[in-house]
Amino acid sequence: MEFNFLSTCQLESREVYKTADSLKHYIKDLAETGEKNSYETPESFINLPFDEQMIRSVLELKEKYVSPKLKYILVIGIGGDSLGTKGIYDALLGNFDIFEKERYPKLIFMDTINSAFREKLMGLLSQIKDPEELLINAISKSGSTMETRDNLDFILENLSYAKDRLICITTASKNNEMWNYFCEKSNVCLKIENKVGGRYSLLSPVGLLPLAGVGINIIDLLEGAMEMRKVCIDSNVENNFAALSSASVYLNYKKDKDIYNLFFFHPELESTGKYCSQLIAESLGKEKDLNGKTVNVGITPITSLGTTDLHSMEQLYLGGPKDKFTSFVFTRELEKEKKVYALLKGVEKTYDKHNMPYSEVVLNKIDARSLGEFIMFKQIETIFLGKLLNINAFDQPAVEEYKKETQKLLNQ
């Protein structure tokens, strides 16, 4: 992966390096977390790609449940339990499913409560004659996520063989309803480490099992993440992509550029962008800082697609409020598509003329290794932004608040 920013971020280089340098103590902490190779802190998600026992457990279950008969893996989860997985799947396979009707197995995501979707889903699943054609993967770190449990109950009630084809991924805990119920009933359970937050859990069994199940090379995915971790815990910040990117975004945020536009010039990366949006929004939108002071900070992420959004959004971006920092994401292979590459470079030159700040993230290609690099880069960039904003990048108190209010209404 290549990261370019210095001549385009509309900032003095010394200012960027100074801000990145302020992260050195945190980078040192991350390096120590990596050396321990354990799960003692929320930052320990960076150790997931190196967890050989976890990877072995995933691959063993894949060998057990994925037969040539398998047609569908139903992923029941929401937010961090499904968005990242869908991002990788769509980038590599799902975006082209319409053209490859005979390619199996396929992932189906059941990520919200919707009666119309349920009706269509049951119409499809009712055609299954052999239980080995379906694998059900229910994911909830807490074990009590309302949408996930409701959808899981629906499937269990309507498919007679569902329990025999169910793998649960959740946190092993005495207070975890899903773990206690399904593991006691001899169903298969894989563990999410308690300190690894849902939106940082993509490289755990949450993402690895369903992705491996459809034939994606998760070893390449993890090796890409390993390589990027090395780059992003480098104490020499001039070589640290995540530190430099977070400094550029943060300094522009301080100049009222509070919208972070991830502009992908490959349509198959749209779902990856939606995962990044959740990662950034849920991690950085906070009422209070680490000192308990009310600050109401937040960087608003949006996803744009080239060239589609050049014809729907670019007028706003160029002619409207100057409140955005843009990251153009594309691959080296785009240069072969001369017209698209010319459009990208034309947009960048226009941004230069308008003094609009941006950076470039250049992936080698759209493959598992490059996506592993990109995911680790965005995850570490996000926690660096949290540190610069002096907020907790790992909690989501506002989300918990609406969940409690919902439960009160349901209990009436």
Protein Blocks (a to p, Z undefined) as FASTA:
>chain_A
ZZdfklmnopafklmmmmmmmmmmmmmmmmmmmmnopafbfklmmmmmmmmklmmmmmmm
mmmmmcfklmbdcdddehjllmmmmmmmmmmmmmmmmmmmmbccdddddfbdcfklmmmm
mmmmmmpmblklpccddddfklpafklmmmmmmmmmmmmklmmmcccdddddfklmklmm
mmmnopacddddfklcfklmmmmmklmmmmmmnopafklmmmmmmmmmmmmmcfblklmm
klmmmmmmmmmmmnopabccdddfbfklmmmmmmmmmmmmmmmmcfbdfkopafkpaddd
dddddfklmmmmmmmmmmmccfbccdddddfklmmmmmlmmmmmmmmmmmmmnopacddd
ddfbdcfklmmmmmmmmmmmmmmmmmmnopafkbcfklmmmmmmmmmmmmZZ
